[in-house]
Amino acid sequence: MVSLTAVEDRAARSSRLPTLPPAPRPGLPHSPPTAMTEKIWSPHDRDHARDRPLPRPAVRCTRPDGAGAPRPPGPSSADAERRILAALEQRHAPSTVRNYRQDWAKFAAWCALRGHRDLPAHPHAVADYLTEHADARTQTGDRAYSTATLTRWVASINYWHRACAQAAPGESQIIKDTLSGLRRSYARSGDRPTKRAAPLLVADLERILSASRGDATTWVTRARERRDSALLLLGFAGACRRSELSALVIADVTAHRHDGLHLRIRTSKTDQTGDGQVKGVPYTVRHLTCPPCAYRRWLDVVAAFDRTGRPGVIRLLHDRDEFDDHACRTAAPAAPDPAAAVFRAIRANGNISATALSGPAIHAAIRRRAQLAGYPDDVVTQLGGHSLRAGFVTQGFLNRAHPHEIMRQTGHVNPATLEIYAREHAPLQNNAVTRIGL
């Protein structure tokens, strides 16, 4: 006869969570010392991420590093494998590919040190990975990793599992509950709050543009003022991300006799397959804040440099530019190279680079112009490359634009995303608190 105590012991043992899988036995393929698992990566290694081999796709492997992968039947070859890996890489933005590489390398190295299997990874191992790194602290005592970073790690681990025909561990309930618990813990303690770029509104742009034009006293500073004015106004009116501004080429911007300018956004953060979007940037009543005028003034500089180099820009900008009327209705100069980038770097000697401004350079230009306009440092640190897009959405809500009208320009597909901007920067819009009679 089985005692009640024995029954209770068996029930207690069966209710326990399963233990983590043990380390593999010697001789089984497990985390070989490849380039991806030699060490835990730090942020300083991100520049070398593109040199790391991508995990192999599902057609060939059972591990992202390809160790012990059987060769599939059929006419597979190294060339075919490279084409498949290239296709995987092209499916995502370069920053996403870089993050996926780094995140997997970090997780695989951690698994090797702890004796866990990285592929397929047990959900409890992933949960252990998240909680261990959530407890990591910097020298100043702050949490080393935000919840957004931890969530991205899970997405990266899921991606490589799916690419290798394995079940994604992030779909398990324990991972979802772990992330939810960490977010709640972070929120209670006030650790690593979400940082959103402060919006630049029309009044801010007017102040910044006036200060920039007043500071343009040499031909080099005049060239920079024209570029940055076009950058600010096109970015704001087009609700553009900084990556979209960086990717614009001359052929993407066409003048329209009624609309103003048409910007063709070939790819974007949410459109990696290149369906594209055409954004209209209209003429305005005031020439000081007219995006087509600002673009035309910068295009004159680009055309002069492409035709005759630095001397041509000096001749164009030698005298002070009064800019007292619209310039957008006159015939634009023909650009020698339609494939050239619209926004380019300007060196200290005035030479214009052939390469496009990067996203960080656009971010820095916006902060630099705000600082020149006299904004305090605590405000400048809240501004960045997303401030133009955020400003468009916020100004649209303040001017009582319909969410669908805003989404048509921004390209958002979910109105709930716009509510984040309204909640953060326009809390009184469409709010009953303004109608309760106080």
C-alpha positions, 0 to 999 in steps of 0.5 A: 500500500502506497503511503500518503506521504509518498504520493505527496512527494511524487506530486510535488516532484511532478509539479516542479519546473523542468531543469535546464538541459545538461551540457552535451557529452564529449564528442557531440557538436556543441559551441565550437570555438568559432569566430562567433563564440570566442568571447562575449561581445562589447559595444566596441565590437559592433564595427566588426560585426559585418565581418562575422559569418552569418548563421546558415539558413535552414536549408543546410544547418541545425546550428547558426554556426553551421557546425556538424551541418549535414549537406542536404540532397540536391544541387546545393553548393557554396555559391548557393549557400552564399546567395541564400545568406545574402538574401537573408541579409538583404531582407532586413535593414543593415542595423537589424542585421548587425544587431542580429549578428551581435546578439547571437554571438553574445548569446552563443558565447554565454551558452558556451561558458554556462554549458548550455546548448545554444541551438536549440536553446531551452526556454529556461536557459534563455530566461536565465540569460535575460535575468542574469544580464538584467541584474548587470550594473555599470560602474555608476550603479545603473542597469547595464541593459534596458528592457528594449535591449533584452527584448531585442535579444529575444527577437534575435534568438528567435530569428536564428532558431526559425532560420534553422527550422527550430522552434523559437524559445521566445514563444514560450510562456516562461520567456514572455512572463520573464520579460513582463516581470523585468519590465515591471521591475524596471518601472518600479525602480525607475531604471532605464526609462524609455527615452523619446526624442523631443519634437521640433514644432513649427515655432522651433523651426522658425527660431532655428532657421533664423539663427542659422541664417544670421550666423552664415557670414562666410561662404562655407557657413552659407553652404552649411546653412543652405544644406541644414535648412533644406534638411530641417524643412524637408525632414519636417514636412515629409515626416522623414526618418533620418535614414530616409533623409540619408538615402535620398538622391537627386532623382528622388526629389522632383518638382511639381508645378502644383504640389511643390516637391514629390519625395520618393522614399524607396525603402524605409524602416517598415518597407524593406522590400522597396514598395516605396512611398511618394510624399508631397512637400507643398509650397508655403506662403512664407518663403522663410519656411518654404521647403521647396525654396530651401531645397532649391537653394541647396540644389544650387550649391550642389549643382555649382560644386558638381560642375566646377568644384569649390570655385563654383561654390565660392562664386555662388556664395561669395556675397551675402545671401539676402533670401527675401523672396521665394526661390522655388518657382524659378527653373532649377539647375540641372544636376550632373548626377541624378544618383548623387546623394541630396544631403552630403558632408561639407568639409572644413575647407568647403569641399562637398563630399560625394557620400551621403550624410549618415544618420548620426551626422543628421542627428548631430546637425539637428542638435548643433543648429538647436544649440546655435539658436540658444536652446539650453543644453537639457533641451538639446540633449532631448533632440535628435534625428527623430525630432523632425518626424515627431514634430510633424505628428505632434504639430498635426495633432495640435492643428487638429489634423485627422490621424488618417491624414497624419498617417498618410504622410508618416506611413504608419499603419497602426493608429495606436502608434500615433497615440504615443506621440499624442500622449507624450507631446499633445496631451490636451488634444481631444481630451475631455479635461478641456471641456469640463468647465474648470 
